[in-house]
Amino acid sequence: MSVKIHIDIKEIKKLALKFTPAQLDACINQQIQEGSNVCDISGTIDYVVNELSKAEYVRQLMEHGMSLSDAVRELASKIRSFHQLNK
């Protein structure tokens, strides 16, 4: 059974450029606790937490010297690897 994973690259890039990892983490916690957040992203709790988590990962890579495009590619690679392991 194949699971289709949606990655909103545009949203992740926007969030990763706008917020620090600490701010994104705070938004994740705020979303879980309050059902909304100040990081300008809305949707179901699952969607918001997933997108914020992805953006946080990308931003962390960027803060360690990786370019935005390389960080997004690394995220996509990690997600593919994870899903191949869980087939």
Secondary structure by P-SEA (a helix, b strand, c coil): cbbbbbbaaaaaaaaaacccaaaaaaaaaaaaacccccccccccaaaaaaaaaaaaaaaaaaaacccaaaaaaaaaaaaaaaaaaac
